[in-house]
Amino acid sequence: MSLVELGRYSRNEAHIIVGALEAAGIPAVAFDGGASLADGSQFLIPVRVMVDDEDLAEAGALIGPA
């Protein structure tokens, strides 16, 4: 078991996707969600949504292309 990247999204979209995946029973985490909050560039840095490698196909089918 290891984490793999499902896709890169805007900060808000990434957190919505994590919620949708978790509601479907797929554990997910948003990486880099707090990056650069201090300097105001948080919307310029994509947030990586990560899932377990065993859940990647199911998560991709649920979310669709990035």
PDB file of N, CA, C and O in Angstrom:
ATOM      1  N   MET A   1       0.837  -1.181   0.000  1.00  0.00           N
ATOM      2  CA  MET A   1       0.000   0.000   0.000  1.00  0.00           C
ATOM      3  C   MET A   1       0.880   1.242   0.000  1.00  0.00           C
ATOM      4  O   MET A   1       1.768   1.400   0.838  1.00  0.00           O
ATOM      5  N   SER A   2       0.613   2.105  -0.951  1.00  0.00           N
ATOM      6  CA  SER A   2       1.316   3.386  -0.972  1.00  0.00           C
ATOM      7  C   SER A   2       0.411   4.427  -1.614  1.00  0.00           C
ATOM      8  O   SER A   2      -0.485   4.101  -2.393  1.00  0.00           O
ATOM      9  N   LEU A   3       0.660   5.675  -1.274  1.00  0.00           N
ATOM     10  CA  LEU A   3      -0.144   6.754  -1.834  1.00  0.00           C
ATOM     11  C   LEU A   3       0.321   7.092  -3.238  1.00  0.00           C
ATOM     12  O   LEU A   3       1.518   7.129  -3.521  1.00  0.00           O
ATOM     13  N   VAL A   4      -0.643   7.338  -4.112  1.00  0.00           N
ATOM     14  CA  VAL A   4      -0.365   7.776  -5.474  1.00  0.00           C
ATOM     15  C   VAL A   4      -1.220   8.998  -5.774  1.00  0.00           C
ATOM     16  O   VAL A   4      -2.254   9.219  -5.142  1.00  0.00           O
ATOM     17  N   GLU A   5      -0.785   9.772  -6.724  1.00  0.00           N
ATOM     18  CA  GLU A   5      -1.496  11.003  -7.069  1.00  0.00           C
ATOM     19  C   GLU A   5      -2.666  10.719  -8.005  1.00  0.00           C
ATOM     20  O   GLU A   5      -2.494  10.123  -9.069  1.00  0.00           O
ATOM     21  N   LEU A   6      -3.846  11.148  -7.599  1.00  0.00           N
ATOM     22  CA  LEU A   6      -5.029  11.050  -8.446  1.00  0.00           C
ATOM     23  C   LEU A   6      -5.045  12.199  -9.445  1.00  0.00           C
ATOM     24  O   LEU A   6      -5.394  12.014 -10.611  1.00  0.00           O
ATOM     25  N   GLY A   7      -4.666  13.381  -8.982  1.00  0.00           N
ATOM     26  CA  GLY A   7      -4.634  14.545  -9.859  1.00  0.00           C
ATOM     27  C   GLY A   7      -4.281  15.791  -9.082  1.00  0.00           C
ATOM     28  O   GLY A   7      -4.140  15.759  -7.859  1.00  0.00           O
ATOM     29  N   ARG A   8      -4.139  16.901  -9.810  1.00  0.00           N
ATOM     30  CA  ARG A   8      -3.838  18.203  -9.202  1.00  0.00           C
ATOM     31  C   ARG A   8      -4.990  19.144  -9.503  1.00  0.00           C
ATOM     32  O   ARG A   8      -5.460  19.237 -10.637  1.00  0.00           O
ATOM     33  N   TYR A   9      -5.432  19.835  -8.469  1.00  0.00           N
ATOM     34  CA  TYR A   9      -6.637  20.637  -8.571  1.00  0.00           C
ATOM     35  C   TYR A   9      -6.437  21.955  -7.836  1.00  0.00           C
ATOM     36  O   TYR A   9      -5.460  22.135  -7.109  1.00  0.00           O
ATOM     37  N   SER A  10      -7.372  22.866  -8.034  1.00  0.00           N
ATOM     38  CA  SER A  10      -7.361  24.078  -7.225  1.00  0.00           C
ATOM     39  C   SER A  10      -7.608  23.669  -5.777  1.00  0.00           C
ATOM     40  O   SER A  10      -8.109  22.577  -5.510  1.00  0.00           O
ATOM     41  N   ARG A  11      -7.260  24.539  -4.859  1.00  0.00           N
ATOM     42  CA  ARG A  11      -7.373  24.209  -3.431  1.00  0.00           C
ATOM     43  C   ARG A  11      -8.799  23.802  -3.049  1.00  0.00           C
ATOM     44  O   ARG A  11      -8.996  22.772  -2.404  1.00  0.00           O
ATOM     45  N   ASN A  12      -9.773  24.586  -3.435  1.00  0.00           N
ATOM     46  CA  ASN A  12     -11.165  24.282  -3.074  1.00  0.00           C
ATOM     47  C   ASN A  12     -11.653  23.009  -3.754  1.00  0.00           C
ATOM     48  O   ASN A  12     -12.308  22.176  -3.128  1.00  0.00           O
ATOM     49  N   GLU A  13     -11.333  22.860  -5.034  1.00  0.00           N
ATOM     50  CA  GLU A  13     -11.762  21.673  -5.763  1.00  0.00           C
ATOM     51  C   GLU A  13     -11.156  20.403  -5.150  1.00  0.00           C
ATOM     52  O   GLU A  13     -11.828  19.377  -5.054  1.00  0.00           O
ATOM     53  N   ALA A  14      -9.905  20.474  -4.743  1.00  0.00           N
ATOM     54  CA  ALA A  14      -9.245  19.312  -4.143  1.00  0.00           C
ATOM     55  C   ALA A  14      -9.960  18.864  -2.878  1.00  0.00           C
ATOM     56  O   ALA A  14     -10.150  17.668  -2.660  1.00  0.00           O
ATOM     57  N   HIS A  15     -10.355  19.814  -2.048  1.00  0.00           N
ATOM     58  CA  HIS A  15     -11.031  19.447  -0.799  1.00  0.00           C
ATOM     59  C   HIS A  15     -12.436  18.899  -1.066  1.00  0.00           C
ATOM     60  O   HIS A  15     -12.912  18.037  -0.326  1.00  0.00           O
ATOM     61  N   ILE A  16     -13.086  19.378  -2.087  1.00  0.00           N
ATOM     62  CA  ILE A  16     -14.388  18.818  -2.475  1.00  0.00           C
ATOM     63  C   ILE A  16     -14.216  17.386  -2.968  1.00  0.00           C
ATOM     64  O   ILE A  16     -15.015  16.511  -2.635  1.00  0.00           O
ATOM     65  N   ILE A  17     -13.175  17.149  -3.762  1.00  0.00           N
ATOM     66  CA  ILE A  17     -12.908  15.807  -4.284  1.00  0.00           C
ATOM     67  C   ILE A  17     -12.568  14.845  -3.150  1.00  0.00           C
ATOM     68  O   ILE A  17     -13.048  13.711  -3.138  1.00  0.00           O
ATOM     69  N   VAL A  18     -11.753  15.279  -2.206  1.00  0.00           N
ATOM     70  CA  VAL A  18     -11.426  14.431  -1.053  1.00  0.00           C
ATOM     71  C   VAL A  18     -12.711  14.060  -0.310  1.00  0.00           C
ATOM     72  O   VAL A  18     -12.891  12.903   0.071  1.00  0.00           O
ATOM     73  N   GLY A  19     -13.586  15.010  -0.106  1.00  0.00           N
ATOM     74  CA  GLY A  19     -14.859  14.728   0.569  1.00  0.00           C
ATOM     75  C   GLY A  19     -15.711  13.743  -0.203  1.00  0.00           C
ATOM     76  O   GLY A  19     -16.311  12.845   0.388  1.00  0.00           O
ATOM     77  N   ALA A  20     -15.774  13.899  -1.517  1.00  0.00           N
ATOM     78  CA  ALA A  20     -16.565  12.986  -2.346  1.00  0.00           C
ATOM     79  C   ALA A  20     -15.985  11.572  -2.311  1.00  0.00           C
ATOM     80  O   ALA A  20     -16.729  10.595  -2.230  1.00  0.00           O
ATOM     81  N   LEU A  21     -14.672  11.469  -2.371  1.00  0.00           N
ATOM     82  CA  LEU A  21     -14.037  10.153  -2.312  1.00  0.00           C
ATOM     83  C   LEU A  21     -14.286   9.491  -0.959  1.00  0.00           C
ATOM     84  O   LEU A  21     -14.629   8.310  -0.894  1.00  0.00           O
ATOM     85  N   GLU A  22     -14.115  10.243   0.103  1.00  0.00           N
ATOM     86  CA  GLU A  22     -14.330   9.674   1.438  1.00  0.00           C
ATOM     87  C   GLU A  22     -15.781   9.265   1.637  1.00  0.00           C
ATOM     88  O   GLU A  22     -16.059   8.268   2.304  1.00  0.00           O
ATOM     89  N   ALA A  23     -16.712  10.027   1.063  1.00  0.00           N
ATOM     90  CA  ALA A  23     -18.133   9.665   1.156  1.00  0.00           C
ATOM     91  C   ALA A  23     -18.411   8.356   0.418  1.00  0.00           C
ATOM     92  O   ALA A  23     -19.343   7.627   0.758  1.00  0.00           O
ATOM     93  N   ALA A  24     -17.595   8.068  -0.594  1.00  0.00           N
ATOM     94  CA  ALA A  24     -17.748   6.828  -1.353  1.00  0.00           C
ATOM     95  C   ALA A  24     -16.938   5.686  -0.740  1.00  0.00           C
ATOM     96  O   ALA A  24     -16.896   4.585  -1.289  1.00  0.00           O
ATOM     97  N   GLY A  25     -16.296   5.950   0.400  1.00  0.00           N
ATOM     98  CA  GLY A  25     -15.541   4.908   1.080  1.00  0.00           C
ATOM     99  C   GLY A  25     -14.102   4.776   0.625  1.00  0.00           C
ATOM    100  O   GLY A  25     -13.454   3.770   0.916  1.00  0.00           O
ATOM    101  N   ILE A  26     -13.588   5.771  -0.082  1.00  0.00           N
ATOM    102  CA  ILE A  26     -12.204   5.747  -0.556  1.00  0.00           C
ATOM    103  C   ILE A  26     -11.404   6.768   0.252  1.00  0.00           C
ATOM    104  O   ILE A  26     -11.624   7.970   0.103  1.00  0.00           O
ATOM    105  N   PRO A  27     -10.488   6.319   1.099  1.00  0.00           N
ATOM    106  CA  PRO A  27      -9.671   7.274   1.848  1.00  0.00           C
ATOM    107  C   PRO A  27      -8.831   8.130   0.904  1.00  0.00           C
ATOM    108  O   PRO A  27      -8.245   7.613  -0.047  1.00  0.00           O
ATOM    109  N   ALA A  28      -8.772   9.424   1.160  1.00  0.00           N
ATOM    110  CA  ALA A  28      -8.018  10.346   0.318  1.00  0.00           C
ATOM    111  C   ALA A  28      -7.477  11.477   1.177  1.00  0.00           C
ATOM    112  O   ALA A  28      -7.988  11.751   2.264  1.00  0.00           O
ATOM    113  N   VAL A  29      -6.438  12.129   0.674  1.00  0.00           N
ATOM    114  CA  VAL A  29      -5.834  13.239   1.390  1.00  0.00           C
ATOM    115  C   VAL A  29      -5.392  14.281   0.367  1.00  0.00           C
ATOM    116  O   VAL A  29      -4.990  13.950  -0.748  1.00  0.00           O
ATOM    117  N   ALA A  30      -5.474  15.544   0.773  1.00  0.00           N
ATOM    118  CA  ALA A  30      -5.017  16.648  -0.072  1.00  0.00           C
ATOM    119  C   ALA A  30      -3.639  17.082   0.410  1.00  0.00           C
ATOM    120  O   ALA A  30      -3.482  17.502   1.557  1.00  0.00           O
ATOM    121  N   PHE A  31      -2.644  16.980  -0.464  1.00  0.00           N
ATOM    122  CA  PHE A  31      -1.287  17.427  -0.147  1.00  0.00           C
ATOM    123  C   PHE A  31      -1.093  18.829  -0.687  1.00  0.00           C
ATOM    124  O   PHE A  31      -1.635  19.166  -1.740  1.00  0.00           O
ATOM    125  N   ASP A  32      -0.342  19.639   0.001  1.00  0.00           N
ATOM    126  CA  ASP A  32       0.032  21.000  -0.400  1.00  0.00           C
ATOM    127  C   ASP A  32      -1.126  21.988  -0.254  1.00  0.00           C
ATOM    128  O   ASP A  32      -1.059  23.092  -0.794  1.00  0.00           O
ATOM    129  N   GLY A  33      -2.175  21.614   0.459  1.00  0.00           N
ATOM    130  CA  GLY A  33      -3.329  22.484   0.613  1.00  0.00           C
ATOM    131  C   GLY A  33      -3.037  23.765   1.371  1.00  0.00           C
ATOM    132  O   GLY A  33      -3.722  24.770   1.179  1.00  0.00           O
ATOM    133  N   GLY A  34      -2.033  23.742   2.223  1.00  0.00           N
ATOM    134  CA  GLY A  34      -1.697  24.927   2.994  1.00  0.00           C
ATOM    135  C   GLY A  34      -0.454  25.637   2.478  1.00  0.00           C
ATOM    136  O   GLY A  34       0.053  26.558   3.119  1.00  0.00           O
ATOM    137  N   ALA A  35       0.031  25.209   1.329  1.00  0.00           N
ATOM    138  CA  ALA A  35       1.263  25.787   0.794  1.00  0.00           C
ATOM    139  C   ALA A  35       1.075  27.266   0.465  1.00  0.00           C
ATOM    140  O   ALA A  35       0.107  27.657  -0.187  1.00  0.00           O
ATOM    141  N   SER A  36       1.989  28.048   0.915  1.00  0.00           N
ATOM    142  CA  SER A  36       2.072  29.478   0.600  1.00  0.00           C
ATOM    143  C   SER A  36       0.869  30.295   1.044  1.00  0.00           C
ATOM    144  O   SER A  36       0.560  31.316   0.430  1.00  0.00           O
ATOM    145  N   LEU A  37       0.189  29.870   2.091  1.00  0.00           N
ATOM    146  CA  LEU A  37      -0.924  30.673   2.606  1.00  0.00           C
ATOM    147  C   LEU A  37      -0.433  32.025   3.112  1.00  0.00           C
ATOM    148  O   LEU A  37      -1.136  33.029   2.999  1.00  0.00           O
ATOM    149  N   ALA A  38       0.770  32.046   3.667  1.00  0.00           N
ATOM    150  CA  ALA A  38       1.286  33.276   4.262  1.00  0.00           C
ATOM    151  C   ALA A  38       1.555  34.362   3.237  1.00  0.00           C
ATOM    152  O   ALA A  38       1.363  35.545   3.518  1.00  0.00           O
ATOM    153  N   ASP A  39       2.001  33.966   2.043  1.00  0.00           N
ATOM    154  CA  ASP A  39       2.328  35.002   1.053  1.00  0.00           C
ATOM    155  C   ASP A  39       1.203  35.257   0.056  1.00  0.00           C
ATOM    156  O   ASP A  39       1.379  36.040  -0.877  1.00  0.00           O
ATOM    157  N   GLY A  40       0.067  34.621   0.230  1.00  0.00           N
ATOM    158  CA  GLY A  40      -1.100  34.906  -0.604  1.00  0.00           C
ATOM    159  C   GLY A  40      -1.126  34.193  -1.943  1.00  0.00           C
ATOM    160  O   GLY A  40      -1.947  34.533  -2.795  1.00  0.00           O
ATOM    161  N   SER A  41      -0.265  33.224  -2.155  1.00  0.00           N
ATOM    162  CA  SER A  41      -0.248  32.538  -3.450  1.00  0.00           C
ATOM    163  C   SER A  41      -0.891  31.156  -3.393  1.00  0.00           C
ATOM    164  O   SER A  41      -0.613  30.308  -4.242  1.00  0.00           O
ATOM    165  N   GLN A  42      -1.743  30.924  -2.406  1.00  0.00           N
ATOM    166  CA  GLN A  42      -2.332  29.605  -2.234  1.00  0.00           C
ATOM    167  C   GLN A  42      -3.167  29.156  -3.423  1.00  0.00           C
ATOM    168  O   GLN A  42      -3.339  27.953  -3.624  1.00  0.00           O
ATOM    169  N   PHE A  43      -3.684  30.071  -4.207  1.00  0.00           N
ATOM    170  CA  PHE A  43      -4.513  29.691  -5.349  1.00  0.00           C
ATOM    171  C   PHE A  43      -3.687  29.424  -6.592  1.00  0.00           C
ATOM    172  O   PHE A  43      -4.226  28.980  -7.605  1.00  0.00           O
ATOM    173  N   LEU A  44      -2.385  29.687  -6.536  1.00  0.00           N
ATOM    174  CA  LEU A  44      -1.507  29.454  -7.674  1.00  0.00           C
ATOM    175  C   LEU A  44      -0.838  28.090  -7.620  1.00  0.00           C
ATOM    176  O   LEU A  44      -0.341  27.605  -8.636  1.00  0.00           O
ATOM    177  N   ILE A  45      -0.820  27.469  -6.457  1.00  0.00           N
ATOM    178  CA  ILE A  45      -0.151  26.183  -6.281  1.00  0.00           C
ATOM    179  C   ILE A  45      -1.201  25.082  -6.312  1.00  0.00           C
ATOM    180  O   ILE A  45      -2.094  25.055  -5.466  1.00  0.00           O
ATOM    181  N   PRO A  46      -1.103  24.171  -7.282  1.00  0.00           N
ATOM    182  CA  PRO A  46      -2.096  23.088  -7.337  1.00  0.00           C
ATOM    183  C   PRO A  46      -1.973  22.167  -6.127  1.00  0.00           C
ATOM    184  O   PRO A  46      -0.880  21.950  -5.605  1.00  0.00           O
ATOM    185  N   VAL A  47      -3.089  21.641  -5.699  1.00  0.00           N
ATOM    186  CA  VAL A  47      -3.151  20.727  -4.564  1.00  0.00           C
ATOM    187  C   VAL A  47      -3.257  19.314  -5.125  1.00  0.00           C
ATOM    188  O   VAL A  47      -4.091  19.033  -5.986  1.00  0.00           O
ATOM    189  N   ARG A  48      -2.403  18.434  -4.624  1.00  0.00           N
ATOM    190  CA  ARG A  48      -2.411  17.043  -5.079  1.00  0.00           C
ATOM    191  C   ARG A  48      -3.396  16.236  -4.246  1.00  0.00           C
ATOM    192  O   ARG A  48      -3.340  16.258  -3.016  1.00  0.00           O
ATOM    193  N   VAL A  49      -4.284  15.536  -4.906  1.00  0.00           N
ATOM    194  CA  VAL A  49      -5.183  14.605  -4.224  1.00  0.00           C
ATOM    195  C   VAL A  49      -4.548  13.227  -4.325  1.00  0.00           C
ATOM    196  O   VAL A  49      -4.273  12.728  -5.417  1.00  0.00           O
ATOM    197  N   MET A  50      -4.321  12.624  -3.164  1.00  0.00           N
ATOM    198  CA  MET A  50      -3.629  11.349  -3.081  1.00  0.00           C
ATOM    199  C   MET A  50      -4.572  10.269  -2.565  1.00  0.00           C
ATOM    200  O   MET A  50      -5.371  10.502  -1.659  1.00  0.00           O
ATOM    201  N   VAL A  51      -4.463   9.078  -3.161  1.00  0.00           N
ATOM    202  CA  VAL A  51      -5.244   7.918  -2.733  1.00  0.00           C
ATOM    203  C   VAL A  51      -4.303   6.716  -2.661  1.00  0.00           C
ATOM    204  O   VAL A  51      -3.182   6.764  -3.169  1.00  0.00           O
ATOM    205  N   ASP A  52      -4.759   5.663  -2.040  1.00  0.00           N
ATOM    206  CA  ASP A  52      -3.988   4.432  -1.997  1.00  0.00           C
ATOM    207  C   ASP A  52      -3.889   3.875  -3.416  1.00  0.00           C
ATOM    208  O   ASP A  52      -4.830   3.989  -4.200  1.00  0.00           O
ATOM    209  N   ASP A  53      -2.758   3.279  -3.736  1.00  0.00           N
ATOM    210  CA  ASP A  53      -2.577   2.757  -5.090  1.00  0.00           C
ATOM    211  C   ASP A  53      -3.643   1.729  -5.464  1.00  0.00           C
ATOM    212  O   ASP A  53      -4.001   1.603  -6.635  1.00  0.00           O
ATOM    213  N   GLU A  54      -4.142   1.004  -4.486  1.00  0.00           N
ATOM    214  CA  GLU A  54      -5.181   0.010  -4.750  1.00  0.00           C
ATOM    215  C   GLU A  54      -6.539   0.653  -5.054  1.00  0.00           C
ATOM    216  O   GLU A  54      -7.417  -0.003  -5.613  1.00  0.00           O
ATOM    217  N   ASP A  55      -6.717   1.914  -4.695  1.00  0.00           N
ATOM    218  CA  ASP A  55      -7.985   2.614  -4.917  1.00  0.00           C
ATOM    219  C   ASP A  55      -7.945   3.549  -6.129  1.00  0.00           C
ATOM    220  O   ASP A  55      -8.948   4.186  -6.450  1.00  0.00           O
ATOM    221  N   LEU A  56      -6.803   3.636  -6.798  1.00  0.00           N
ATOM    222  CA  LEU A  56      -6.637   4.623  -7.865  1.00  0.00           C
ATOM    223  C   LEU A  56      -7.659   4.458  -8.994  1.00  0.00           C
ATOM    224  O   LEU A  56      -8.261   5.443  -9.420  1.00  0.00           O
ATOM    225  N   ALA A  57      -7.860   3.260  -9.474  1.00  0.00           N
ATOM    226  CA  ALA A  57      -8.794   3.041 -10.586  1.00  0.00           C
ATOM    227  C   ALA A  57     -10.223   3.417 -10.193  1.00  0.00           C
ATOM    228  O   ALA A  57     -10.926   4.082 -10.955  1.00  0.00           O
ATOM    229  N   GLU A  58     -10.644   2.997  -9.019  1.00  0.00           N
ATOM    230  CA  GLU A  58     -12.002   3.316  -8.555  1.00  0.00           C
ATOM    231  C   GLU A  58     -12.172   4.812  -8.338  1.00  0.00           C
ATOM    232  O   GLU A  58     -13.198   5.383  -8.706  1.00  0.00           O
ATOM    233  N   ALA A  59     -11.168   5.447  -7.741  1.00  0.00           N
ATOM    234  CA  ALA A  59     -11.230   6.891  -7.508  1.00  0.00           C
ATOM    235  C   ALA A  59     -11.258   7.648  -8.830  1.00  0.00           C
ATOM    236  O   ALA A  59     -12.009   8.612  -8.980  1.00  0.00           O
ATOM    237  N   GLY A  60     -10.450   7.219  -9.782  1.00  0.00           N
ATOM    238  CA  GLY A  60     -10.432   7.857 -11.088  1.00  0.00           C
ATOM    239  C   GLY A  60     -11.762   7.728 -11.814  1.00  0.00           C
ATOM    240  O   GLY A  60     -12.212   8.663 -12.477  1.00  0.00           O
ATOM    241  N   ALA A  61     -12.386   6.568 -11.685  1.00  0.00           N
ATOM    242  CA  ALA A  61     -13.691   6.363 -12.320  1.00  0.00           C
ATOM    243  C   ALA A  61     -14.759   7.233 -11.663  1.00  0.00           C
ATOM    244  O   ALA A  61     -15.668   7.719 -12.336  1.00  0.00           O
ATOM    245  N   LEU A  62     -14.651   7.424 -10.371  1.00  0.00           N
ATOM    246  CA  LEU A  62     -15.626   8.247  -9.640  1.00  0.00           C
ATOM    247  C   LEU A  62     -15.473   9.727  -9.965  1.00  0.00           C
ATOM    248  O   LEU A  62     -16.466  10.427 -10.166  1.00  0.00           O
ATOM    249  N   ILE A  63     -14.242  10.202 -10.017  1.00  0.00           N
ATOM    250  CA  ILE A  63     -13.975  11.628 -10.213  1.00  0.00           C
ATOM    251  C   ILE A  63     -13.915  12.006 -11.683  1.00  0.00           C
ATOM    252  O   ILE A  63     -14.354  13.095 -12.052  1.00  0.00           O
ATOM    253  N   GLY A  64     -13.391  11.144 -12.517  1.00  0.00           N
ATOM    254  CA  GLY A  64     -13.208  11.457 -13.925  1.00  0.00           C
ATOM    255  C   GLY A  64     -11.836  12.072 -14.144  1.00  0.00           C
ATOM    256  O   GLY A  64     -11.049  12.184 -13.203  1.00  0.00           O
ATOM    257  N   PRO A  65     -11.540  12.470 -15.374  1.00  0.00           N
ATOM    258  CA  PRO A  65     -10.201  13.018 -15.676  1.00  0.00           C
ATOM    259  C   PRO A  65      -9.930  14.331 -14.968  1.00  0.00           C
ATOM    260  O   PRO A  65     -10.833  15.142 -14.759  1.00  0.00           O
ATOM    261  N   ALA A  66      -8.669  14.529 -14.601  1.00  0.00           N
ATOM    262  CA  ALA A  66      -8.240  15.756 -13.919  1.00  0.00           C
ATOM    263  C   ALA A  66      -8.222  16.928 -14.865  1.00  0.00           C
ATOM    264  O   ALA A  66      -7.885  18.041 -14.463  1.00  0.00           O
TER     265      ALA A  66
END
